[in-house]
Every structure is written in structure tokens, then in C-alpha cells.
Amino acid sequence: MAITPASTDRFQKLAAEMPTIAHAIKDLPVPLQGNAFYSLLNALDPEPDDIERERDQLREQVDRLASFILTNIPGEPSRSEGAVDTAIRLLDRLTAPSGVRDGDRAA
């Protein structure tokens, strides 16, 4: 990440909004300087592009899960639920002690 006046202003505002974190950073035994300081603050307050990229990666993973379920699990989807809930239900069924029906286990 390049250090620009805009990013410096953004991070100063973020540090002011989170005095505990700013105080903790100031009191580290090894001071964070330059890019290390900005990298830490950027992890706490990601850029919109980072958020969009992460959202797209999560969407791609859920789409892959849905595709796998549709292609490889006969009879699924058997309920009106998303891919993640279907996967949880199927895993729950696989790990349930014999005699326990879907929905009888605590979530």
C-alpha cells in the first residue's frame, strides 16, 4: 500500500476514533514505523477495494459449494435453503449418532 496524504488522513482519523488501539500501538515495545504502521491500520480498516475483492472471493466459494452439492449429492437441494445451510445440514446428518433425525440436534 502506498502512503499518500489521503491514506495518512484516513489513518489519523481511524486512530482518533479508536483511542485504545492507537494507544496500544504507541506503547508497543518495538515501535511500528512507516509501512508496518499503515499495514496494521489498513488491516483494521480495509480499503473499499479490499472489501469488494474479499466479498467476490466469498461469493465464488459459495457458488463452488452450491455447484458441488447440485452435481454430487443426489436429491439435493431437498429444501429451500442456501448452499451453506445445505452443507451444514448434510454434515450434521453425516456426523449425527444413529437414530437422530435432522433438526433433532442442537444447532
Secondary structure as a PSIPRED ss2 file (coil, helix, strand):
# PSIPRED VFORMAT (PSIPRED V4.0)

   1 M C   1.000  0.000  0.000
   2 A C   1.000  0.000  0.000
   3 I C   1.000  0.000  0.000
   4 T C   1.000  0.000  0.000
   5 P H   0.000  1.000  0.000
   6 A H   0.000  1.000  0.000
   7 S H   0.000  1.000  0.000
   8 T H   0.000  1.000  0.000
   9 D H   0.000  1.000  0.000
  10 R H   0.000  1.000  0.000
  11 F H   0.000  1.000  0.000
  12 Q H   0.000  1.000  0.000
  13 K H   0.000  1.000  0.000
  14 L H   0.000  1.000  0.000
  15 A H   0.000  1.000  0.000
  16 A H   0.000  1.000  0.000
  17 E H   0.000  1.000  0.000
  18 M C   1.000  0.000  0.000
  19 P H   0.000  1.000  0.000
  20 T H   0.000  1.000  0.000
  21 I H   0.000  1.000  0.000
  22 A H   0.000  1.000  0.000
  23 H H   0.000  1.000  0.000
  24 A H   0.000  1.000  0.000
  25 I H   0.000  1.000  0.000
  26 K H   0.000  1.000  0.000
  27 D C   1.000  0.000  0.000
  28 L C   1.000  0.000  0.000
  29 P C   1.000  0.000  0.000
  30 V C   1.000  0.000  0.000
  31 P C   1.000  0.000  0.000
  32 L C   1.000  0.000  0.000
  33 Q C   1.000  0.000  0.000
  34 G C   1.000  0.000  0.000
  35 N H   0.000  1.000  0.000
  36 A H   0.000  1.000  0.000
  37 F H   0.000  1.000  0.000
  38 Y H   0.000  1.000  0.000
  39 S H   0.000  1.000  0.000
  40 L H   0.000  1.000  0.000
  41 L H   0.000  1.000  0.000
  42 N H   0.000  1.000  0.000
  43 A H   0.000  1.000  0.000
  44 L H   0.000  1.000  0.000
  45 D C   1.000  0.000  0.000
  46 P C   1.000  0.000  0.000
  47 E C   1.000  0.000  0.000
  48 P H   0.000  1.000  0.000
  49 D H   0.000  1.000  0.000
  50 D H   0.000  1.000  0.000
  51 I H   0.000  1.000  0.000
  52 E H   0.000  1.000  0.000
  53 R H   0.000  1.000  0.000
  54 E H   0.000  1.000  0.000
  55 R H   0.000  1.000  0.000
  56 D H   0.000  1.000  0.000
  57 Q H   0.000  1.000  0.000
  58 L H   0.000  1.000  0.000
  59 R H   0.000  1.000  0.000
  60 E H   0.000  1.000  0.000
  61 Q H   0.000  1.000  0.000
  62 V H   0.000  1.000  0.000
  63 D H   0.000  1.000  0.000
  64 R H   0.000  1.000  0.000
  65 L H   0.000  1.000  0.000
  66 A H   0.000  1.000  0.000
  67 S H   0.000  1.000  0.000
  68 F H   0.000  1.000  0.000
  69 I H   0.000  1.000  0.000
  70 L H   0.000  1.000  0.000
  71 T H   0.000  1.000  0.000
  72 N H   0.000  1.000  0.000
  73 I C   1.000  0.000  0.000
  74 P C   1.000  0.000  0.000
  75 G C   1.000  0.000  0.000
  76 E C   1.000  0.000  0.000
  77 P C   1.000  0.000  0.000
  78 S C   1.000  0.000  0.000
  79 R C   1.000  0.000  0.000
  80 S C   1.000  0.000  0.000
  81 E C   1.000  0.000  0.000
  82 G C   1.000  0.000  0.000
  83 A H   0.000  1.000  0.000
  84 V H   0.000  1.000  0.000
  85 D H   0.000  1.000  0.000
  86 T H   0.000  1.000  0.000
  87 A H   0.000  1.000  0.000
  88 I H   0.000  1.000  0.000
  89 R H   0.000  1.000  0.000
  90 L H   0.000  1.000  0.000
  91 L H   0.000  1.000  0.000
  92 D H   0.000  1.000  0.000
  93 R H   0.000  1.000  0.000
  94 L H   0.000  1.000  0.000
  95 T H   0.000  1.000  0.000
  96 A C   1.000  0.000  0.000
  97 P C   1.000  0.000  0.000
  98 S C   1.000  0.000  0.000
  99 G C   1.000  0.000  0.000
 100 V C   1.000  0.000  0.000
 101 R C   1.000  0.000  0.000
 102 D C   1.000  0.000  0.000
 103 G C   1.000  0.000  0.000
 104 D C   1.000  0.000  0.000
 105 R C   1.000  0.000  0.000
 106 A C   1.000  0.000  0.000
 107 A C   1.000  0.000  0.000
